[in-house]
């Protein structure tokens, strides 16, 4: 969140303050230990350590907060110049107060370090903290974007499935009213799956297959002699899967695999192992459609959902050859 005239994607948060404090304390403790060890043979090693902390901690903290508090008022270059201006003030104060208090005489190397390196470390620590917080917020923003995109993709599934099922029942009603009655029950169960399950991120695989079974009842009723739908399963059917993932492939096969005379042949294969899940839907399709068939809304939806839900752990492949179309999903849980 930006405040005031700040054009930088950073802000002050409790997380940032805590992180800065922890980092500074750790660095200063290490500095003091090393400094003491270097002069451990001296009788005043404790005094040297205490002086080192006083020479480093207050300036370093002031440099960090100078960078933080001026971020909305000054550009980067004036802020760094202001930091080194403050370093001059600290250098004068140290030579006049801190060194005499401990009876030390500052060397040229110590003065250069206090003026040049410590401000540089303060500026660098500010950039490190800001960068960490920015990446943290960016990751959260990307996560929210992915969740929103998933909701939008899920929202496309219900009306698409509803339209296809209603179209199937309508076609049966035109020819046989009595046959349409049990189909309404099958459609009711299928719609319950669509409405209830698509509100969830994950469902058991057997629930997804139940939906396909109900959908298959509707399709077989249209032309029992010309519709052949088979489902073969192997492995644990209780594993969680995204709702309507496999069903979308089935629905796509129904849409593109029906011949003008009503012939529809679909084979579904489900294999679940400890290290991999594979879903495959194959169907015959009219040869004239082979050249023009591409990634429709359904398959694009499947690919996008796999990318969001199984990043770098899934593959979606399609292949058309000799009048047979094959869509395969491989998932590494």
N, C-alpha and C positions, 0 to 999 in steps of 0.2 A: 504494500500500500504506500503510495506516495503522499507526502505531506508538504504543504506550503509550495515553494517554488522548486522543490527538489526534483531534478530530472533523472536522478540515479535510482535504479530499482532496489534501493536499500532502505531500511528503516531501523529504528532502535527498538529492540525487543529484550525481554528478560533473558531469553536464550542467548542473545548476543552478548549481553553484559556478563552472564555467567561464564560463557566460553572465553571471553577476553580475560576475565579474572583468573580462571584456571590456567590458561596459557601463560599469562604473565607471572603468576606465582611459581609455576613449574620452571619457567626459564630462569627466574631470579634465584630460586633455590639451587638450581644447577650451577648458575654463575657463582653464587656464594660458596658452594662446596668446592668447586674447582679452584676458585681464588684462594680459599683457605688451604687447600691441599698443596697448592703451588708454594705457599709460604708457611707450611705447617711447622717448619723448624723454628719459626719465629715465636717469641714469647707473646707477641701481640696478635696472634693469628685470629683470635675471636674478635678483637677490635677491628682487624682488617676486614673480616667478613661483615661485621655490622656496618662499617663505613661503606663497604661495597653495596650493600642493600640500600642504604640511604642515598647513595650516589646514583643508583639505577632505578629503584622502584618509583619514587615520586615523579621524576622526569618522564619515565616510560609511560606511566598512567596518564600524565598530563598531555603527552604527545598524542596518545590514542584518542583522548576525549576532545582535544583540539580539532583533530581530523573529523571526529563524529559530529561535534556541535556546529562546525562551520560548513558542513557539506551542502546545506541548502542556501548558503549565503555567498560562498566563494567557489570559483572554479578550482581545479586541482592544483595548478601551479602556485597561485597565491596561498593556498592552504599549506603546501610544502614549505614555501618561503616563511610563512608565519610559524611553522613548526621549528625551523632553524633559528628564527628570531627568538622564540621561547627558549631554545637550547642555549643561546648566548646569555640569557637571563639566568638560567640554571647554572651555567658555567661560572658566572660571576658570583652567584650565591654559594656555590660549592667551595670555591677558592677562599671566599671571605668567611664562611661559617663552618661548613662540615669538616673540611680538612684541618683547620685550626682546632676544632673541638676534639679531634682525636690525636692531635699532635703530629699530623702527617704533612709532608711537603709534596704537593702534586708534581708529578713528572710531566714532561711534554707529551709522552705517549698516552698517559691517562687523560690529559686534557683533550687531546685529539679524539680519543675514544668517546669521551663524554659528549663532545660537541658533534662529531660526525657520525659515529656508528649507532649510538643509542637512539637518536632521532630517526635514523633510517630504519632501525628495528621497530620503532613505534609506528611509523607509517606503514611498514610491511605488515605488522600485526593487524592494523586496521583493515588493510586490503584482504588479508586472510580471513578475518571474521566476516567482513561484508560478503566476500565470495562464498563462504560456507553457507551463510544465511540465504543468499540469493539462490544457490543450487538447491537448498532445502525447499524453498518456496516454489522454485521451478518444477521440482519433482512432484510436489503436491499439486500444482496446477495441471501438470500433465496427467496425473492420476485422476483428477476430477474431470478433465477433458475426456479421458478414456471411458470413465463411468458414464458420462453424458452421451458419448457416442454409442456405447453399448445399449443404453436405454432407447436411443433413437432407432438403432438396428432392431432391437426387440419389438419396438412398436410397429415396425413394418410387417412383422410375421403374422399377427392375429388377423388383420383385415384381409391379407392375401390368402391365408388358409380358409377363412370364412367364405370368401367369394368362390373359391374352387369347390368347396363342399356344397354350398347352396346350388351351384351350377349343376353338380352331379345329381342332387336330389330332384331338382327341377326337371332334368332330362328324363328321369325315371317316372316322375309324375305324369309326364306327357303320354307315356305308353302303358303304365300299369299302376293304378292308384293303390291297389292292395299291397303291391310289392314295396311301395314307398313308405308304408307305415313303420316297419321295423328299421328302415333306413333313418327315420327321424331319431330313433333311439340311438343308433350308432353315431349319428351326427351330434346328438346331444352329449354323448360321452366324449367325442372328439373335441367339441367346443369347450367342455369342462377342462380338458387338458390344456387347451390353448389359453383359456382365461386364467386358470389357477396356476399352471406351471410357468407361464411366461412372466409371472410376477416374482419368480424366484431366479436366482443366479444359477443354481445347480439343482438337478433332479436325478433320481436313480435312472439308470439306463433302461430298466424294464418299463418305467413309465413312458419313456419315449417310444419304446416298441409297442406298448399298448395303444398309443395314439395312432401309430402306423397301422396296427391291426384294424382299428375302427375305420380309418380312412380307406383301407383296402376293402373292407366290406362294402363301402359305398361304391368303389370303383368296380368291383365284381358284379354288383347289382345292375350296372348299366348294360352289360353284355356278358353274362356268365360264360358263354361258350368261347368268347374271344379274349377274355381277360385272364391272365395268369400272373399271379403275384406270389413269390416265395420268399421266406425269411429264414435264414440259417444263422444260428448263434453258437458261440463257443466261448466259455469262460464266465467270469463273475458278472452277472447282469445288475448287480447292486451298485456298481461304481458310479460316482457322480459325473454327469455330463451337462453341458449347457442345454436348456430346453429348446426344442425345435431345430436342433442342429442337423441330426440325421433326417428328421422329418422334412426339412427343407429340401434335401437332396431327393427324397422320395417324391415330394410334391413337384419338383422340377422334372423328374422322370415321367410323371403322369402327364404333365403339361406338354412336353416335347415328344413323348414316346407313343402317343396315340395315332394310329393309322386312320385313314379316312373311313375304312370299314369297321372301325371300333376296336381293332386288335390292339392289345396292350400287354407287353411282356416285361416284367420287372423282377429282378433278382436282387435281394438284399443280403449281404454277408456281414456279420458282426463277430469280431474276434477280440477278446480281452485277455491280455497276459499281464504279468507283473510289471514288465518294462515297456509295454506298448499296447495301444488300442488301435484297431483298424476297422473302419467302416467303409463298405464298398456298395455302391448302387449301380447296377448295369441295366440297360434297357435297349431294346431294338427301337429304331426310329426310321421314319420314311427317308429314303435316300435323297430326295430333292432338298431336304432340310439340312443335309450334312454340311454343305458349303457355307450356309448362312448362319449356322448355329454358333453362338458365342456366349460370353459371360453375361447372363441376364441378372435381374435384381436378386433372385434367390441365391445364385452361386457367388455373386459379389458380396452378398450379405454373409454367407458362410465364410468366405475368405477373410473378410474384415473381422468377424467375431473370433475366428481362430487366431488372428494376429494379435488381438487385444487380450484374449483369455489365455492363450498358450504361446507367449512370445518366444520364438526360437525353439519351440518344442513341438511344433506341428507342421504338417505339410498337406496341401490340398492339390490333387492332381486330377486332370480330366483328359480323356483320350477317346477319339472317335475313329473307328475303323470297321470297314465292311458292314455298315449298317448297325453297329453296336456302339453305344455310348457308355463310357465307364467313368464314374466319379469316385475318387478314393480319398479318404481322410486318414492320415496317420498321426497319432498323438502319443507323445512320451509323457506319461503322468508325472 
